[in-house]
C-alpha cells in the first residue's frame, strides 16, 4: 500500500491527459503536450528501472523550467 502512495506522489503534478483542460490556454496545452512527449521518450528509452533511478523523487513539470547553459564555444 505504501508503494502505491509513493507512486501517486511522484506523479502528482503530471497531467498525461491528452484533452485540453477547461482553464488551460491553448499555448499552455501545447507546452504540456510537448513536455509529456519528452518525459515519455526518456521513459521509453531508459526503461522503468533506470527512469526510477534517474528521478528517485519523482517527476514534475518544474524539471523543464531550468534552462541548460550553453557550454559550446566558437573558438
N, C-alpha and C positions, 0 to 999 in steps of 0.2 A: 504494500500500500504506500509506503514512504517513497518507493522508487517512482511510482506514478506521479506523486506530488512533485517530485524533483523535476520530472519531465514537463509537467504542466507549468512550473515556474520558469523553466528555461525557454519556453515558447510563449510566455505570457504576452509579450509586446509584438508578436509577429502575426500579421493577418495574411494568411495564404489564400484567402478567398479571392476568386477571380472577378467577382462583382464589385462594382464601384459602390462605396458606402454613401448613405444619404447625405451626410455632411462633408463629404470628401470632394475637393475640387478636381477637375479633370487632370490638371498638371500633377497634383499630389498622387492621384490614382496611377498615372503613368510612371512616376518615380517609384512608387511602391511596387508595381509590377516588375520594373527593371531590377530593383533590389532583390525581390523574391527570386527572380531568374538567376541572379548572381549567386545567391545562397544555395539554391537547388543545384546549380552547376558545381559548386565547391563540394556539396554533399555527394553528388553522383561520382565525381572524380576521386575523391578521397575515400569514400566508404563510411559506413556508420561509426566504426570504432575510431578511425583517425579523426573524423569530424568531432566526435565527443572529446577526444584528446586535445584537439586544437582549440575547442571552445568549452572548457570544463564548466564555466559559469553560465553557459547558455548563449544564445544569440538574440540580438535585437537590432533595431534599425540605427542605433547610435554608432554602430561599428562603421557605418558609411559616412558619418559626419567628419571623421578625421581625414584630412587631405594628405596624401603621401607627398613628401618633399621630393623635388626633382634633383636627383643625385647625378644626372648626366652632365658632363662638361664638354664644351665645344672647343677645347683647345688645350 
